[in-house]
Amino acid sequence: DTEVTQTPKHLVMGMTNKKSLKCEQHMGHRAMYWYKQKAKKPPELMFVYSYEKLSINESVPSRFSPECPNSSLLNLHLHALQPEDSALYLCASSQRMNTEAFFGQGTRLTVV
Amino acid sequence: SQQGEEDPQALSIQEGENATMNCSYKTSINNLQWYRQNSGRGLVHLILIRSNEREKHSGRLRVTLDTSKKSSSLLITASRAADTASYFCATVYYNQGGKLIFGQGTELSVKP
C-alpha cells in the first residue's frame, strides 16, 4: 500500500465552525507533513511530525492545531478560520525526514 | 525565505519535443527533489538527487545538480500530452531541520 489517504476531499465550513482534516498512511513512514497550497502557488509547509512528535511548526496561527495520534494517522483541527484560509490542504509522509515524500490528494477547504 | 526559484514559469511545447526546467536554491542542501502535480491534485514524487550526486535518470526523466551554481535542471525527453502538469523542485536544506521547501514551479503544457 503506497497511498496517503486524506478525508474529506472537499470541505465547506463557516468561520465559527470546528472541523478536522484526516490523513492516514500504512507504509510505516515515521515523518508526516501538512502543507497548504493556494491556487497557482507552491505548497507551503505548515507542520512536520517525526516519530509522532511535532518537529516543525512554521509559525502557523493557533486556529490550526495538528495532532498525531499514532504513527499512521495525522489530523489537522480547524477552528475559527478566516476566508483567506481557503486552500488545498495536503498531507504527506516519508520514511523519515530528508527522504522522498508521498502526498495525498488533498482536502479542498472553503471557508465562508 | 528559503524558497527556490524555477524557470521558466510556464513552458508550452509540442508532443515529441524535450522540456527543460531549471531550479535554483539558496544555501547548502542535503538533497533536491522533483515533483509533478496534475491540476489541483496531490503531488507525485519523480526523482531525488543527493548533494553528492551530479546526474540521475528515471525513464524519460534526467535530473542534473550543480552545487557550485546552486541549481538543478529537469529534462523530460520525448514529451507526451500526459506530461502536461506543474513541476516543482523541492529542497531539503542542511540547516533547516529536514524541511522540504518547494520552489515556485513550472507549468508545462504539451500539445498533441
HADDOCK unambig.tbl for C-alpha pairs under 7 A between the chains (distance, minus, plus):
assign (segid A and resid 41 and name CA) (segid B and resid 104 and name CA) 6.51 0.50 0.50
assign (segid A and resid 42 and name CA) (segid B and resid 102 and name CA) 6.09 0.50 0.50
assign (segid A and resid 42 and name CA) (segid B and resid 103 and name CA) 6.49 0.50 0.50
assign (segid A and resid 42 and name CA) (segid B and resid 104 and name CA) 5.39 0.50 0.50
assign (segid A and resid 42 and name CA) (segid B and resid 105 and name CA) 6.53 0.50 0.50
assign (segid A and resid 43 and name CA) (segid B and resid 102 and name CA) 6.42 0.50 0.50
assign (segid A and resid 97 and name CA) (segid B and resid 98 and name CA) 5.53 0.50 0.50
assign (segid A and resid 98 and name CA) (segid B and resid 92 and name CA) 6.26 0.50 0.50
assign (segid A and resid 98 and name CA) (segid B and resid 98 and name CA) 5.36 0.50 0.50
assign (segid A and resid 100 and name CA) (segid B and resid 45 and name CA) 6.84 0.50 0.50
assign (segid A and resid 100 and name CA) (segid B and resid 48 and name CA) 6.74 0.50 0.50
assign (segid A and resid 101 and name CA) (segid B and resid 45 and name CA) 6.75 0.50 0.50
assign (segid A and resid 102 and name CA) (segid B and resid 44 and name CA) 6.89 0.50 0.50
assign (segid A and resid 102 and name CA) (segid B and resid 45 and name CA) 6.77 0.50 0.50
assign (segid A and resid 103 and name CA) (segid B and resid 42 and name CA) 5.72 0.50 0.50
assign (segid A and resid 103 and name CA) (segid B and resid 43 and name CA) 5.64 0.50 0.50
assign (segid A and resid 103 and name CA) (segid B and resid 44 and name CA) 6.75 0.50 0.50
assign (segid A and resid 104 and name CA) (segid B and resid 42 and name CA) 5.50 0.50 0.50
assign (segid A and resid 105 and name CA) (segid B and resid 41 and name CA) 5.27 0.50 0.50
assign (segid A and resid 105 and name CA) (segid B and resid 42 and name CA) 4.08 0.50 0.50
assign (segid A and resid 106 and name CA) (segid B and resid 41 and name CA) 6.62 0.50 0.50
assign (segid A and resid 106 and name CA) (segid B and resid 42 and name CA) 5.95 0.50 0.50
